[in-house]
Amino acid sequence: MAVPVIHICGWPGSGKATIGRILAQRLGGRLIDNHLSLDPASALFARGDPGHAPLRATIRAAIDAAAIALPPDVPLVVTDALSDDPVDDILFAPTRDLARAREAPLLCVTLDLSADENRRRLADPSRATRAKLTDPHVLDTLRGRHRLLRPPHAVPIDITHLAPDAAAAAILHALDLTQDAGP
């Protein structure tokens, strides 16, 4: 199989970036974390400001253009916190386009975890130093109003009781990529 583009979707605080970093390292690939485009846009504009979405899209397009130019044997891991609705489906389109442009299979993983564990992880003090969501009330509202994006053929992985290394191993196993992974 050609090297994949792996999409990891999960709630804020689920550990997407940490798990994605481990996964990319084990595969000898690169991580495109959603905060690469989200943080610069959020530094200049509030989420609801009309300038936020276009800046985020422009940054993501530049990142994807560079990723398309990488050698074809470099796997990519992309993280997102997207809900199953038309607005977020538009935000998922660049990942589909990236896989298509690289002529790579798009393998999707949805990280599931209990609300209690999600809140516990969200409270990690290191998140505040990285401009990430830390308010459990906002998380509870998101979880109550939305359902995570689950693209067709997405593999759900329950990470409630898994450390990041074990979660990355579970993803590799579920996607049948264990023979390609490094140590």
C-alpha positions in Angstrom: 0.0 0.0 0.0 1.1 3.5 -0.7 2.1 5.6 2.3 -1.1 7.0 3.9 -2.4 10.3 5.1 -3.8 9.5 8.5 -6.5 11.8 9.9 -7.0 11.8 13.6 -10.1 13.5 14.9 -10.9 13.9 18.6 -12.3 16.3 21.2 -10.1 19.1 22.5 -7.9 17.6 25.2 -8.0 14.1 23.9 -4.3 14.0 23.1 -4.4 14.3 19.3 -1.2 16.2 19.0 0.8 14.0 21.3 -0.6 10.8 19.8 -0.1 12.2 16.3 3.5 13.1 17.1 4.3 9.6 18.3 2.5 8.1 15.3 4.4 10.3 12.8 7.7 9.4 14.5 7.0 5.7 14.4 6.1 5.9 10.7 8.9 8.2 9.8 6.4 10.8 8.7 5.3 14.3 9.4 2.6 15.7 11.7 0.2 18.4 10.5 -1.5 19.4 13.8 -4.6 21.5 13.6 -3.0 24.1 15.8 -0.4 24.9 13.1 -3.1 26.9 11.3 -5.5 27.5 14.3 -3.0 29.3 16.6 -1.8 32.0 14.2 -5.4 32.8 13.2 -6.5 32.8 16.9 -3.6 35.1 17.8 -5.0 37.8 15.5 -8.7 37.2 15.5 -11.4 35.8 17.8 -13.0 32.6 16.5 -16.1 34.4 15.5 -14.3 37.3 13.8 -14.7 37.3 10.0 -10.9 37.4 9.6 -10.3 34.1 11.5 -11.5 31.5 9.0 -9.8 33.0 5.9 -6.5 33.3 7.7 -6.7 29.8 9.0 -7.6 28.5 5.4 -4.7 30.5 3.9 -2.2 29.0 6.4 -3.5 25.5 6.0 -3.3 25.9 2.2 0.4 26.9 2.5 1.1 23.9 4.8 -0.7 21.5 2.4 1.2 22.9 -0.6 4.5 22.1 1.2 3.2 18.7 2.3 2.2 17.8 -1.3 5.8 18.6 -2.3 7.3 16.1 0.2 8.6 12.9 -1.2 5.8 10.4 -1.8 7.2 7.9 0.7 6.7 10.3 3.6 3.5 9.5 5.6 1.4 12.3 6.9 -0.6 12.5 10.1 -3.2 15.3 10.3 -5.1 16.2 13.5 -8.5 17.9 13.8 -11.2 18.5 16.3 -14.2 18.5 13.9 -17.8 17.8 14.4 -20.1 15.9 12.1 -21.8 18.9 10.5 -21.6 20.7 7.1 -19.4 23.6 8.4 -16.8 21.2 9.8 -17.0 19.0 6.7 -15.7 22.0 4.8 -12.8 22.1 7.2 -12.1 18.4 6.5 -12.0 19.0 2.7 -8.3 20.1 2.7 -7.3 16.8 4.3 -9.2 14.8 1.6 -7.7 17.0 -1.1 -4.2 16.5 0.4 -4.5 12.7 0.2 -5.9 12.9 -3.3 -3.0 15.2 -4.4 -0.5 12.9 -2.9 -2.3 9.9 -4.5 -2.3 8.4 -1.0 -4.9 6.5 0.9 -6.8 8.5 3.5 -7.0 6.5 6.7 -9.3 8.1 9.3 -9.3 7.5 13.1 -11.8 8.9 15.6 -10.5 9.1 19.2 -13.2 8.2 21.7 -12.8 8.7 25.4 -15.1 9.2 28.4 -16.2 12.7 29.3 -14.6 12.4 32.7 -11.2 11.4 31.2 -11.5 14.1 28.6 -12.1 16.7 31.3 -9.1 15.4 33.3 -6.8 15.6 30.2 -8.1 19.0 29.3 -7.1 20.3 32.8 -3.4 19.4 32.1 -1.5 22.7 33.0 0.7 22.4 29.9 -2.3 23.0 27.7 -2.7 26.6 29.0 0.9 27.4 28.0 0.1 26.4 24.4 -3.1 28.5 23.9 -5.3 25.4 24.0 -8.8 25.0 25.4 -8.7 24.4 29.2 -12.3 25.3 30.2 -14.2 22.1 31.0 -17.5 23.9 30.7 -16.7 24.7 27.0 -15.7 21.1 26.5 -19.0 19.9 28.0 -20.9 22.2 25.8 -19.1 21.0 22.7 -19.6 17.4 23.7 -23.3 18.0 24.4 -24.1 19.8 21.2 -21.9 18.0 18.7 -20.9 14.6 17.5 -17.3 14.0 16.3 -16.7 13.8 12.6 -16.6 10.2 11.5 -15.8 10.0 7.8 -16.7 6.8 6.0 -14.5 3.9 7.1 -13.2 5.9 10.1 -11.8 3.6 12.7 -12.9 4.4 16.3 -10.3 4.0 19.0 -11.3 4.2 22.6 -8.3 5.9 24.3 -10.0 6.4 27.7 -7.5 4.1 29.4 -4.6 4.4 27.0 -1.4 6.4 27.4 -0.3 8.2 24.2 2.3 5.5 23.3 -0.4 2.8 23.7 -2.9 4.9 21.7 -0.4 5.3 18.8 0.2 1.5 18.9 -3.5 0.8 18.9 -3.9 3.1 15.8 -1.1 1.4 14.0 -2.6 -2.0 14.7 -6.2 -0.9 13.8 -4.9 0.5 10.5 -2.7 -2.5 9.8 0.4 -0.4 9.7 2.4 -2.3 12.4 4.9 -3.8 10.0 5.7 -0.3 8.7 6.3 1.2 12.1 9.6 1.8 13.6 10.5 1.1 17.3 
